[in-house]
């Protein structure tokens, strides 16, 4: 136990003893004591008692007991986070913050730092998480073995929360490409990989990962988690434009949900997506019905804004401009969710036929597109660039149109092509 | 005769470009559940 060793070193230096002096007093060899201090040798109770006596530090005897207790409390805390038992999470957070961080408890401190960051994510304390992120990243990525993997996963989840999916993917992929099989057995990692792939529209990769997670959760009858995975499968059907299957599956899920009422998966994850697929199927009444149901079970404005936006879009497709504009106003007033503030703004200008006006184009180019680039939302970047390309094309400014139209995918293909050519040249 | 085909071709090409020139709204507006349990 490395922590324990550094505590012995601390007490030795406090007494002003050298290793040699302790060795003389205890009759243990210098190298043996040095190994204990460096955590390369665990000490027996007898050795501990001797050292505690010589160094006049009785607290050394209590340390091991304290260590185990805190370590267990940390694990209980983490488990409570995963089970979304928020009162318990908060209770333990307060209790643990009075014990940790503590000097010499290096491994416990590392563990605490990791769990604490995850705690901020679970309890949606994003601003605080952003504040400590640079320091956290530096510390946690320097940790060893398992902790480093956990750190990568937690950092990945942090970027998912910030909607920065490409960055999140980098962290998740770093873990999954490592040879250690343990990472492949973590269904949570597979779920997040599937989520991020889906967000980046890499549907085949998403299917592969979500199936791994599903297999695990189904075999253990974990209903909550299985449902979450199934929702993701349905979303993939929507992205692949297989709307009929998506709709059928989502209704089955809703039925399963209502029978079991899982504790921490919100019904809105199903109802919102039923609304979304209904819109794509042009079943407008059904879309509005389910999106409104989703809003009822959502708790924060930030969560609600995606459903408000889709209601606005539904009314727009139906041709009810006034109704659409009412919901656009709601979206634009929710500052916590800039994505839908901007999407609502774009929809408003489409409805009002103002997409060729200068203020609209300027805001699109100077504010909205940079925002989506900053949060790295590739789908929106592509859509908005395409829209700007179309606007410039219609205005017969072909150079600008071409620049916007060749964003992302085409550039990628071109790079791949050149790479292949170079390889063949060899 | 050649001129006739040329005109048809021009019309076809311009038709393709006008449909591409419409403003579109797409994007991914699904709600993803973001909490599952890991394996210890």
Contacts between the chains, C-beta under 8 A, distances in Angstrom:
chain1	res1	chain2	res2	distance
A	82	B	35	7.8
A	82	B	37	4.8
A	82	B	38	6.4
A	83	B	37	7.3
A	84	B	35	6.4
A	122	B	35	7.7
A	153	B	38	7.9
A	157	B	34	7.8
A	160	B	34	6.4
A	161	B	34	7.3
A	185	B	39	5.5
A	186	B	38	5.3
A	186	B	39	5.0
A	187	B	36	6.8
A	187	B	37	7.4
A	187	B	38	6.8
A	187	B	39	5.7
A	188	B	36	5.3
A	188	B	37	6.3
A	188	B	38	3.5
A	188	B	39	7.1
A	189	B	38	7.2
A	191	B	36	4.5
A	195	B	32	5.4
A	195	B	34	7.2
A	198	B	32	7.3
A	199	B	28	6.6
A	199	B	32	7.3
A	201	B	28	7.4
A	213	B	36	7.0
A	216	B	39	7.0
A	217	B	36	7.5
A	222	B	37	6.6
A	224	B	36	7.8
A	224	B	37	7.6
A	225	B	36	4.6
A	225	B	37	5.5
A	228	B	33	4.2
A	228	B	35	7.3
A	228	B	36	5.1
A	229	B	36	7.3
A	231	B	32	7.6
A	231	B	33	5.5
A	232	B	32	6.6
A	232	B	33	7.3
A	235	B	30	4.3
A	235	B	32	6.6
A	238	B	30	6.2
A	239	B	28	6.6
A	239	B	30	7.6
A	264	B	35	6.6
A	265	B	33	5.9
A	266	B	33	7.7
A	268	B	31	6.6
A	269	B	31	5.4
A	269	B	32	7.6
A	269	B	33	4.8
A	272	B	30	7.7
A	272	B	31	4.4
A	273	B	30	5.5
A	273	B	31	6.1
A	276	B	29	5.9
A	276	B	30	5.7
A	276	B	31	7.9
A	294	B	31	7.6
A	303	B	31	7.9
A	306	B	29	5.8
A	306	B	31	5.9
A	307	B	31	7.9
A	309	B	29	6.6
A	310	B	29	5.7
A	313	B	25	6.8
A	313	B	29	7.9
A	343	B	25	7.9
A	343	B	27	6.9
A	343	B	29	8.0
A	346	B	25	7.0
A	347	B	25	6.4
A	350	B	23	5.7
A	350	B	25	6.7
A	355	B	23	5.3
A	379	B	26	7.9
A	379	B	27	5.5
A	379	B	28	4.9
A	380	B	27	5.6
A	383	B	24	7.1
A	383	B	25	7.4
A	383	B	26	5.3
A	383	B	27	5.3
A	386	B	24	6.7
A	387	B	23	5.7
A	387	B	24	6.6
A	390	B	20	7.1
A	390	B	21	5.1
A	390	B	22	6.6
A	390	B	23	5.9
A	390	B	24	7.5
A	391	B	23	7.2
A	393	B	17	7.4
A	393	B	20	7.5
A	393	B	21	5.2
A	394	B	21	5.0
